[in-house]
Amino acid sequence: MAAATALLRSLRRRDFPTSSISAFRSLTSGTKTSYVGHKWASLYRPFSSKPAGNDVIGIDLGTTNSCVAVMEGKNPKVIENSEGARTTPSVVAFNQKGELLVGTPAKRQAVKATNGDTFLGGEDFDNALLDFLVNEFKKSESIDLSKDRLALQRLREAAEKAKIELSSTSQTEINLPFITADASGAKHLNITLTRSKFEALVNHLIERTKAPFPLVFSTAADNQTQVGIKVLQGEREMASDNKSLGEFELVGIPPAPRGMPQIEVTFDIDANGIVTVSAKDKSTGKEQQITIRSSGGLSEDDIDKMVKEAELHAQKDQERKALIDIRNSADTTIYSIEKSLGEYREKIPSEVAKEIEDAVSDLRTAMAGENADEIKAKLDAANKAVSKIGQHMSGGSSGGSSSTGGSQGGDQAPEAEYEEVKK
C-alpha cells in the first residue's frame, strides 16, 4: 500500500492529457470503487481494456516491485515515478527525522543497514546488563541466579526495562524483591544503575555498530604530509577491478614516521543515494571531503553482472589479495627491522647484524616473486633473526631488557596497525 500511495503521489505531479483529473481523484479518494487488493485495480471494476467512462489507471501491487499504468486506447502505458523509473521497489523505511521513505530511497536505507553487524541487536545489550546483574548478586549473596530459570526471566525483563529508562534518565533503580531464597531466608536485589555505567558495560557492542562507517588509515612513508583517498564501487577484492566514483587528497598532515598518523575515513550515504566521503587527520582535525551524486546509478543488470564477476573470480581475487597482504606485511617488517638494526648495530655482535641483513635481503628477493608461501617463510626467518637483538640486549642487563623491549615494541606497533588498513 505504501508503495502504491507513493506512486499515486507521483502521478499528481505529472500532466497526462489522456487521463482525466477525476480519475486521479477517484482512485485516491478511498471509495469502494478502487480495488487495491487486486493485482490490477481500476476505478470501477477489475482491469479491463474498455474504460468505464474515464481512462483507467491500474496499480500493480507486486511482491517485490510496484508500478502504475494508464490505459491509452487498448494498451496500458506504465507511468514513471518521481525518480524516472517505471517500477518502484516494494520497500518502506524511515529516515532519522521519522519521515516515510518508499521505494528506491527506502531500499537504499535498507542496503546501508545490512552492511552492519547482522548478528547484533537489542537483546545483546539486554544480555550485557543481565550478566552484570548476575555477577553483582553473586558477589554480594554468593548465589548464582543464572541457574534459576524463574529468577533469570525476572532479571531479563528488569534489564530490558532499565535499558529503556536509561535512554531518557541518567540513572535507574533495579529493584526485584524475593528474587530467590536460601537457608537464611528470602533474598532481594536492589541495584542503582547509572547511564555511564551502562555505557561502559555495552561499549564493546556500541563499537560494533560503527563498523560499516569509519575506517582508520595511515601513511605509507616517513614524513608523508598528504594522502590520496579513492572511492570505488564494486564487489571485487582488487581496486583496479572496480568502478571509480571519485578521489581527493587530504593535505597538511604533520610529518611523522610511517604508520603513526591516524586518518579517519567516513562514508555517509543519505536516503537519496548521495555519498559523502570525508577524511580527517585525528591529530590536527583537518578534514577534506567529496560528495558523489550518481547520475543514475547502476542498473539491476549492471549489479548482477558485477556480482557474478566477483563470484567467478573469487578464488583468483583471494589469491591476489593474500599475495598483496603478505607483501605489505613483509614491507612493514623490513621497515621495522632496519630501524631497529640502525639503532642497535653498535650494541650487538657483527655476526648477528650480518645474519639480520642477509635475512632481510632474502625477504626482499622473495617479495619480487609471486609465491606467497615463500614470502611467508622468509618473513618468519627475518623475524627470527631480528629477535636475536632482543635476546642479546636482555642478556646484557635487566634494565637494558626493559628499555629495549619497550622501544622495539613501540617501533613495531604502528606498522602492525598500518598493515591492517593498507589492503
C-alpha positions as CSV (number, residue, x, y, z in Angstrom):
1,M,0.0,0.0,0.0
2,A,2.7,2.5,0.9
3,A,4.5,1.9,-2.4
4,A,1.2,2.4,-4.3
5,T,0.5,5.6,-2.4
6,A,3.9,6.9,-3.3
7,L,3.3,6.2,-7.0
8,L,-0.1,7.9,-6.9
9,R,1.6,10.9,-5.2
10,S,4.0,10.9,-8.2
11,L,1.0,10.9,-10.6
12,R,-0.4,14.1,-9.1
13,R,2.8,15.9,-10.1
14,R,2.6,14.9,-13.7
15,D,0.3,16.1,-16.6
16,F,-1.3,13.3,-18.6
17,P,-3.7,14.8,-21.2
18,T,-5.2,11.4,-21.9
19,S,-6.2,10.9,-18.3
20,S,-8.9,12.9,-16.5
21,I,-8.2,14.6,-13.2
22,S,-11.4,12.9,-11.9
23,A,-9.7,9.6,-12.4
24,F,-6.9,10.5,-10.1
25,R,-9.4,11.9,-7.6
26,S,-11.5,8.8,-7.6
27,L,-8.6,6.4,-7.2
28,T,-7.2,8.3,-4.2
29,S,-10.4,9.1,-2.5
30,G,-10.7,5.9,-0.7
31,T,-14.1,5.0,-2.3
32,K,-15.1,1.4,-2.7
33,T,-14.7,1.5,-6.4
34,S,-10.9,1.2,-6.1
35,Y,-9.9,-2.5,-5.7
36,V,-6.4,-2.0,-4.2
37,G,-6.3,-5.7,-3.3
38,H,-6.3,-6.8,-6.9
39,K,-3.1,-7.3,-8.9
40,W,-4.5,-4.6,-11.2
41,A,-7.0,-2.2,-9.7
42,S,-9.3,0.0,-11.8
43,L,-11.7,2.8,-11.0
44,Y,-14.9,0.8,-11.2
45,R,-14.0,-2.8,-11.7
46,P,-11.0,-5.2,-12.2
47,F,-8.7,-4.2,-15.0
48,S,-10.4,-4.1,-18.4
49,S,-9.4,-2.9,-21.9
50,K,-12.5,-0.8,-22.0
51,P,-12.5,2.4,-20.0
52,A,-15.6,2.8,-17.8
53,G,-16.3,6.5,-18.5
54,N,-12.8,7.6,-18.0
55,D,-9.3,6.4,-18.8
56,V,-8.4,3.5,-16.4
57,I,-5.5,3.7,-14.1
58,G,-4.1,0.4,-12.7
59,I,-1.8,-0.3,-9.8
60,D,0.4,-3.5,-9.9
61,L,0.9,-4.4,-6.2
62,G,3.8,-6.9,-6.8
63,T,5.6,-8.6,-4.0
64,T,9.0,-7.0,-4.9
65,N,8.1,-4.1,-7.2
66,S,5.0,-1.9,-7.9
67,C,4.0,0.2,-10.8
68,V,1.2,2.4,-12.1
69,A,-0.2,2.4,-15.6
70,V,-2.8,4.3,-17.5
71,M,-4.9,3.0,-20.4
72,E,-4.2,4.6,-23.8
73,G,-6.7,3.0,-26.1
74,K,-6.5,-0.7,-25.7
75,N,-2.9,-0.7,-24.3
76,P,-1.7,0.1,-20.8
77,K,1.1,2.6,-20.5
78,V,3.3,2.3,-17.4
79,I,3.9,5.7,-15.8
80,E,7.3,6.6,-14.5
81,N,7.6,7.6,-10.8
82,S,9.2,10.8,-9.5
83,E,12.7,9.3,-10.0
84,G,12.1,8.4,-13.6
85,A,11.8,4.7,-13.1
86,R,8.9,2.5,-14.4
87,T,8.8,0.4,-11.3
88,T,9.1,1.2,-7.6
89,P,10.6,-1.4,-5.1
90,S,8.0,-2.5,-2.5
91,V,10.2,-1.3,0.4
92,V,9.2,1.0,3.2
93,A,11.6,2.7,5.7
94,F,12.0,5.7,7.9
95,N,14.8,8.3,7.9
96,Q,16.4,9.9,11.0
97,K,13.7,12.5,11.1
98,G,10.9,9.9,11.1
99,E,9.8,10.7,7.6
100,L,8.4,7.9,5.5
101,L,10.6,6.6,2.6
102,V,9.1,4.5,-0.1
103,G,10.7,2.7,-3.0
104,T,14.2,3.2,-4.1
105,P,15.1,5.7,-1.3
106,A,13.8,3.2,1.3
107,K,15.8,0.4,-0.4
108,R,18.9,2.4,-0.2
109,Q,18.3,2.8,3.5
110,A,17.8,-0.9,3.9
111,V,21.0,-1.8,2.0
112,K,23.0,0.5,4.2
113,A,21.7,-1.3,7.3
114,T,22.5,-4.8,6.0
115,N,26.2,-3.8,5.7
116,G,26.4,-3.7,9.5
117,D,26.7,-6.4,12.1
118,T,23.6,-8.5,11.4
119,F,24.3,-10.6,14.5
120,L,24.0,-7.5,16.7
121,G,20.7,-6.5,18.2
122,G,18.9,-5.0,21.3
123,E,19.0,-8.4,23.0
124,D,22.8,-8.2,23.1
125,F,22.5,-5.0,25.2
126,D,20.0,-6.7,27.5
127,N,22.3,-9.7,27.9
128,A,25.3,-7.5,28.8
129,L,23.2,-5.9,31.6
130,L,21.9,-9.3,32.6
131,D,25.4,-10.7,33.1
132,F,26.3,-7.7,35.2
133,L,23.3,-8.2,37.5
134,V,24.0,-11.9,37.8
135,N,27.6,-11.2,38.7
136,E,26.8,-8.4,41.2
137,F,24.3,-10.6,43.0
138,K,26.7,-13.5,43.1
139,K,29.4,-11.2,44.7
140,S,27.0,-9.9,47.4
141,E,25.0,-13.1,48.1
142,S,27.2,-15.9,46.8
143,I,24.2,-17.2,44.8
144,D,24.3,-17.8,41.0
145,L,21.0,-16.6,39.6
146,S,21.9,-17.9,36.1
147,K,20.9,-21.4,37.3
148,D,17.5,-20.2,38.4
149,R,15.2,-20.0,35.3
150,L,12.5,-18.0,37.0
151,A,14.9,-15.6,38.6
152,L,16.7,-15.3,35.3
153,Q,13.5,-14.4,33.5
154,R,12.7,-11.6,36.0
155,L,16.3,-10.3,35.6
156,R,16.0,-10.3,31.9
157,E,12.7,-8.3,32.0
158,A,14.3,-5.9,34.5
159,A,17.4,-5.4,32.3
160,E,15.3,-4.5,29.3
161,K,13.2,-2.1,31.3
162,A,16.4,-0.5,32.8
163,K,17.9,-0.1,29.3
164,I,14.8,1.7,28.1
165,E,14.7,4.0,31.1
166,L,18.4,5.0,30.8
167,S,17.6,6.4,27.3
168,S,15.8,9.3,29.0
169,T,17.2,9.4,32.5
170,S,20.7,9.5,34.0
171,Q,20.1,6.6,36.4
172,T,17.6,4.0,37.2
173,E,16.9,1.6,40.1
174,I,16.6,-2.1,39.6
175,N,14.5,-3.5,42.4
176,L,13.5,-7.2,42.5
177,P,12.2,-8.3,45.9
178,F,12.2,-12.0,46.7
179,I,14.4,-12.8,43.7
180,T,15.5,-16.1,45.3
181,A,15.9,-17.7,48.7
182,D,18.3,-19.8,50.7
183,A,18.6,-21.3,54.1
184,S,18.8,-17.9,55.7
185,G,15.6,-16.7,54.1
186,A,14.4,-14.6,51.1
187,K,16.9,-12.6,49.1
188,H,16.2,-9.2,47.3
189,L,18.1,-7.5,44.5
190,N,18.4,-3.7,44.6
191,I,20.9,-2.0,42.4
192,T,21.2,1.6,41.2
193,L,22.5,1.7,37.7
194,T,23.8,4.9,36.1
195,R,23.8,5.6,32.4
196,S,27.6,6.0,32.4
197,K,27.9,2.5,34.0
198,F,25.6,1.0,31.4
199,E,27.5,2.6,28.6
200,A,30.7,1.1,30.0
201,L,29.1,-2.3,30.1
202,V,27.9,-2.1,26.4
203,N,30.8,-0.1,25.0
204,H,32.1,-3.2,23.1
205,L,28.7,-3.5,21.5
206,I,28.5,0.1,20.6
207,E,31.9,-0.1,18.8
208,R,30.5,-3.0,16.7
209,T,27.7,-0.7,15.4
210,K,30.3,1.7,13.9
211,A,32.0,-1.0,11.8
212,P,30.4,-0.2,8.4
213,F,31.1,3.5,8.6
214,P,34.5,4.7,9.7
215,L,37.9,3.2,8.7
216,V,41.2,4.3,10.0
217,F,44.1,4.6,7.6
218,S,47.7,5.8,7.9
219,T,50.7,6.9,5.9
220,A,52.9,4.6,3.8
221,A,56.1,6.6,4.0
222,D,58.1,8.6,6.5
223,N,57.2,12.3,6.8
224,Q,54.3,11.9,4.4
225,T,52.2,15.1,4.5
226,Q,49.3,14.1,2.3
227,V,47.3,11.0,1.4
228,G,45.1,10.2,-1.6
229,I,41.6,8.8,-1.0
230,K,39.9,6.9,-3.9
231,V,36.3,6.0,-3.7
232,L,35.3,2.8,-5.6
233,Q,32.2,0.8,-6.3
234,G,32.1,-2.9,-6.9
235,E,32.3,-6.4,-5.5
236,R,35.9,-7.3,-6.4
237,E,38.8,-7.5,-4.0
238,M,41.2,-5.5,-6.2
239,A,40.7,-1.8,-6.6
240,S,41.6,-1.9,-10.3
241,D,38.6,-4.3,-10.9
242,N,36.0,-1.9,-9.5
243,K,34.4,1.3,-10.8
244,S,36.0,4.6,-9.7
245,L,33.5,7.1,-8.3
246,G,35.9,9.9,-7.4
247,E,39.1,10.8,-5.5
248,F,40.5,13.6,-3.3
249,E,43.5,14.4,-1.2
250,L,43.9,15.2,2.5
251,V,46.8,17.6,2.9
252,G,48.6,19.2,5.8
253,I,49.4,16.1,7.7
254,P,52.2,16.8,10.2
255,P,55.4,14.9,9.2
256,A,55.8,11.7,11.2
257,P,57.1,8.2,10.8
258,R,55.1,6.0,8.5
259,G,52.1,4.3,10.2
260,M,51.9,6.9,13.0
261,P,49.3,9.4,11.7
262,Q,45.7,8.3,12.1
263,I,43.4,9.3,9.3
264,E,39.7,8.6,9.8
265,V,37.7,8.0,6.6
266,T,33.9,8.0,6.9
267,F,31.3,7.1,4.3
268,D,27.9,8.8,4.7
269,I,25.0,7.7,2.4
270,D,21.7,9.6,2.6
271,A,18.3,8.4,1.5
272,N,18.7,9.8,-2.0
273,G,21.9,7.7,-2.6
274,I,24.2,10.7,-2.3
275,V,27.5,9.6,-0.9
276,T,29.7,11.9,1.1
277,V,33.2,10.6,1.9
278,S,35.3,12.5,4.4
279,A,38.9,12.1,5.5
280,K,40.1,13.6,8.8
281,D,43.5,13.7,10.4
282,K,42.8,12.8,14.1
283,S,45.8,14.7,15.4
284,T,45.1,18.1,13.8
285,G,41.4,17.9,13.0
286,K,42.0,18.8,9.4
287,E,39.3,17.4,7.1
288,Q,38.6,17.1,3.4
289,Q,35.5,15.5,1.8
290,I,34.0,14.7,-1.6
291,T,30.3,14.4,-2.4
292,I,29.3,11.9,-5.1
293,R,26.0,12.3,-6.8
294,S,25.1,9.5,-9.1
295,S,23.7,10.4,-12.5
296,G,21.5,7.3,-12.5
297,G,23.4,4.6,-10.6
298,L,23.9,1.1,-11.7
299,S,21.0,-0.8,-13.3
300,E,19.9,-4.1,-11.9
301,D,21.7,-5.8,-14.9
302,D,24.9,-4.0,-14.1
303,I,24.8,-5.0,-10.4
304,D,24.0,-8.6,-11.3
305,K,26.9,-8.6,-13.7
306,M,29.3,-7.2,-11.1
307,V,28.2,-9.8,-8.5
308,K,28.6,-12.7,-11.0
309,E,32.0,-11.5,-12.0
310,A,33.0,-11.3,-8.3
311,E,31.8,-14.9,-7.8
312,L,33.5,-16.1,-10.9
313,H,36.9,-14.6,-9.9
314,A,36.5,-15.1,-6.2
315,Q,39.3,-17.6,-5.8
316,K,41.7,-15.7,-8.1
317,D,41.0,-12.5,-6.3
318,Q,41.6,-14.1,-2.9
319,E,44.9,-15.4,-4.0
320,R,45.9,-12.0,-5.3
321,K,44.8,-10.4,-2.1
322,A,46.7,-12.9,0.0
323,L,49.9,-12.2,-2.0
324,I,49.5,-8.4,-1.6
325,D,48.7,-8.8,2.1
326,I,51.9,-10.8,2.8
327,R,53.9,-8.4,0.7
328,N,52.6,-5.5,2.8
329,S,53.4,-7.4,5.9
330,A,56.9,-8.1,4.7
331,D,57.4,-4.5,3.7
332,T,56.3,-3.3,7.2
333,T,58.6,-5.9,8.8
334,I,61.6,-4.8,6.8
335,Y,61.0,-1.2,7.7
336,S,60.8,-2.1,11.4
337,I,63.9,-4.4,11.2
338,E,66.1,-1.8,9.5
339,K,65.0,0.8,12.0
340,S,65.9,-1.5,14.9
341,L,69.2,-2.6,13.3
342,G,70.2,1.1,12.8
343,E,69.5,1.8,16.4
344,Y,71.3,-1.2,18.0
345,R,74.0,-2.0,15.4
346,E,76.8,-0.8,17.7
347,K,75.5,-2.8,20.7
348,I,75.2,-6.3,19.0
349,P,77.9,-8.6,17.5
350,S,78.7,-8.1,13.9
351,E,77.7,-11.7,13.0
352,V,74.2,-11.0,14.4
353,A,73.9,-7.9,12.3
354,K,75.1,-9.8,9.2
355,E,72.5,-12.5,9.8
356,I,69.7,-10.0,10.0
357,E,70.9,-8.2,6.9
358,D,71.0,-11.5,5.0
359,A,67.5,-12.4,6.2
360,V,66.2,-9.0,5.0
361,S,67.9,-9.4,1.6
362,D,66.3,-12.9,1.2
363,L,62.9,-11.5,2.1
364,R,63.2,-8.7,-0.5
365,T,64.1,-11.3,-3.1
366,A,61.1,-13.4,-2.2
367,M,58.8,-10.3,-2.4
368,A,59.8,-9.8,-6.0
369,G,58.3,-13.2,-6.8
370,E,54.7,-14.4,-6.9
371,N,55.0,-17.2,-4.3
372,A,53.1,-16.2,-1.1
373,D,54.3,-19.2,0.8
374,E,57.9,-18.4,0.1
375,I,57.5,-14.8,1.2
376,K,55.9,-16.0,4.4
377,A,58.8,-18.4,5.0
378,K,61.4,-15.7,4.5
379,L,59.3,-13.3,6.7
380,D,59.3,-15.8,9.5
381,A,63.1,-16.2,9.1
382,A,63.6,-12.4,9.2
383,N,61.5,-12.1,12.4
384,K,63.5,-15.0,13.9
385,A,66.8,-13.3,13.0
386,V,65.8,-9.9,14.4
387,S,64.6,-11.4,17.7
388,K,68.3,-12.0,18.4
389,I,68.7,-8.3,19.0
390,G,66.3,-8.5,22.0
391,Q,67.9,-11.8,23.2
392,H,71.4,-10.2,23.1
393,M,70.3,-7.0,24.8
394,S,68.3,-8.8,27.5
395,G,71.4,-10.9,28.2
396,G,73.4,-7.7,28.9
397,S,71.4,-6.2,31.8
398,S,67.9,-6.4,33.1
399,G,67.5,-2.6,32.8
400,G,68.5,-2.8,29.2
401,S,66.0,-5.5,28.6
402,S,63.1,-3.4,29.7
403,S,64.2,-0.4,27.7
404,T,64.9,-2.3,24.6
405,G,61.7,-4.3,24.7
406,G,59.7,-1.1,25.1
407,S,61.5,0.6,22.2
408,Q,61.2,-2.3,19.8
409,G,57.5,-2.8,20.7
410,G,56.9,0.9,20.1
411,D,58.5,0.7,16.7
412,Q,56.5,-2.3,15.6
413,A,53.0,-1.4,16.9
414,P,52.2,1.4,14.4
415,E,53.3,-0.6,11.4
416,A,51.2,-3.6,12.5
417,E,48.2,-1.3,12.6
418,Y,49.1,0.1,9.2
419,E,49.4,-3.3,7.7
420,E,45.7,-4.0,8.5
421,V,44.4,-0.9,6.8
422,K,46.7,-0.8,3.8
423,K,44.8,-3.5,2.0
